[in-house]
Amino acid sequence: MPGAAMEKPQSPDDYIASCPPAAQEILQQIRAIIRRVAPDAEEKISYRMPAFTLAGGDLIYYAAFKRHIGIYPPVQGDEALREALAPYRNERGNLAFPLNAPMPYALIERVVAARVQEHLAMRAEKAAGRPRK
């Protein structure tokens, strides 16, 4: 898996290509979900992992690890979404989807949609000069 010993990937394509084939397929599907839900978002590498930016700020990151796929930052969402994500939250609230279980792509799509809403609301508040709650 990509890690500290690896040279910094130059693009999301480089990052994904450096992963094992099973992880590559999952990462490509997550990438497609993000592109579909946030078509105006732009891809980049940040913190040595693929990321998407939207409206001038970081929207979402995703990465492959030895035993899971991580998605960052923590998402707040509504109560139903928080409950659905409970089994996947780590100690910091970030999401870790195990590689030895079916990937919950529909849930990941809900996460991306929630991140878009949260992110755009935060950016609007910042533009309006209102402090974040």
Protein Blocks (a to p, Z undefined) as FASTA:
>chain_A
ZZfklccdfbfklmmmmpcfklmmmmmmmmmmmmmmmmmbccddeehiacddeehiafbd
cdddfkbccdddddfbjmklmmmmmmmpcfkopacddfkbccdfklmmmmmmmmmmmmmm
mmmmmmnopacZZ
